[in-house]
């Protein structure tokens, strides 16, 4: 599944796990997901935080097409994880929300 996501800011979260004692270093992207409503076709903004995979930890703010794939968590819950992140070239300099308006 592909979604357009506008990354506003990337925050580093680092420390030591209390459970395992291992060090961790993650990047959390504060973003707006430009979700298409299946019933109306309108683009609806959803605001949230995305855990960036290690290979994308140096990602800069901008607009991206993000593809997700099904994943199973440590708690055996079905969820999703980022498969690919591809920059979207904005020729007009407008966000997808501005184009839809």
Secondary structure as UniProt FT lines:
FT   STRAND          2..16
FT   TURN            18..20
FT   STRAND          23..36
FT   TURN            38..40
FT   STRAND          43..52
FT   HELIX           54..56
FT   TURN            57..58
FT   STRAND          62..72
FT   TURN            74..75
FT   STRAND          78..87
FT   TURN            91..92
FT   HELIX           96..100
//
